[in-house]
Amino acid sequence: MDAIILPVALATTAACALINLWLAIRVGQVRRAEKISIGDGGNERLIARMRAQLNFAEYAPIVLILIALIELAVGTETWLWVVAALFVVARILHPIGMDGWKLGRGIGIGVTLLTLVGLALYAASIPYFSFGTVETIEVVEAMG
């Protein structure tokens, strides 16, 4: 088997896809139980679950992009696996917290925000601290 390109980004994105599916199912469960097909019907439980899913949709894409670009720039690193795993756990804790376990919500959003800021600062520093040592990749068409 050939080497896997961006394994951290690949595994994290797969996990996030499953979390997104889980969040959609949770919203659907309340919709069916409360017979609300459109909107939120003023139902607090449905609002909380919809908000949890939207919160995920707001943060996951940019974090996944940062993970992929950092992995592409510096390679697959153990610390990046750890950060990605913490992000996934945080994105599971947040909706559980939205259902009532407030500590889970706090931990989930706290770890998410720290992950976002940490990855953003690290990504921004890569070109600065690599100045003069960065090689550009040129794509050359195969003569065919």
N, C-alpha and C positions, 0 to 999 in steps of 0.2 A: 504494500500500500504506500502511496505517495504521502509526503508530509502534509499535515493539515495546516492550512493558512488561517491565522488568527483564531486559534482554538479558544482563547478566553472570550473573545467577542462572540464566537459561534455558540458556545455553551451558554453564555449569559443571555443571549438573544433567544435561544430556545426556551430557557427557563422563563423568561419574560413573556414569551408567547403563551406558555401554559398558564402563567399567572393571569394574563389578560383574559384567557378563556374562562378560568375559574371566576374572575370578577364578573364577567358577562352572565355566567350561569347564576351567580348569586343575585344579580339584578333581576333576572328572569324568574327566579323562584318567588321573589316578593311580588313581582308583577302578576304572576299566576295566582298566588294566594290571595292577593287583594283585588284581583280583577281590574287592574289598571294597565291598559294597553298603550296609551300615549301619555307623555308627560309624567308628572310625579303624583298627581291627584292629592297633593298636600300631605301625603303619607311620609312621616318622619323617617321610618325605616328604609323606605325606597329612596328617599332623598339622600340619606347617609350612604347607601350602597352605590347609588349613581355617582355621588361625589367621590367616593373611594376609587371607582373605576376611572373617572375623569382625572383625578389626582395622579393616578398611575400613568395615564396617557400623556399627562403634562410633563412628567419627569423622566420616564423610561427612555424615550427616544434620544434625548440629548445625552444622557448618561451612556447609553449604548454606543452612540457615535463617538463620544470621548474615549470609551474603552477601546473601540476598534482603531481609532486613529493613534492613540498612544501605543497600542500593541504593534501597529504597523511601523511607528516611528522608532520605538526602542526595543521591540521584540517581546516575546512572551516571558513575563517575569512572575515569580511567585507572589510578590506583593499585589500584582494586578488581579491574580486569581482570588486572593483574600478580599480585596476591595469589592470585586464583582460578587462574591458570595455574600458579603455583608449587605450589599445593595439588594440582592434577591431576598434575603431574610427580612430586611427592612420593608420591602414592598409586600411581603406577606403579613407582617405585623400590623402595618398601617390599617388595612381594611378590617382586620380582627378588632383593632381598637375603635374603628368607626362603628362597630356593632356593640360597643359598650366598655371594652377593656381599655380605658383611657391611657394606661401606661404603654400599651402596644402602639397606640396611635402616636404618642409622643416619641417613643423610641424609633418608630418607623419613619416619621418625617425628619427627626433629628439626624438619623444615620443617612437618610437620603440627601438632606441638604449638605451635610459634611462631605459626603461622597461627591456630590456635584461640585462644590467649591474646591475640594482637594484635587479632583481630576482636572478641573478647568485651570487652576493655577499651575499644576504640573504640566499640562499640555501647553500652556502659554510660555512656560519656561524652557521647553525643549529647544525651540529655535534660538532663544537668547543664549543659553548656556552651551549650545553646540555651534555657535557662530565660528565660522572658519573651518569647521571639521565636517560639515554636512555635505554629503554627496547627493547630487540630484540623480534621479533615475530617468533615463531616457528610454523611451519605447521605440524600438527599431522594428520596422516591418520585415518579416521574413521574405527573402527573395524566393519566389516560388515557382 
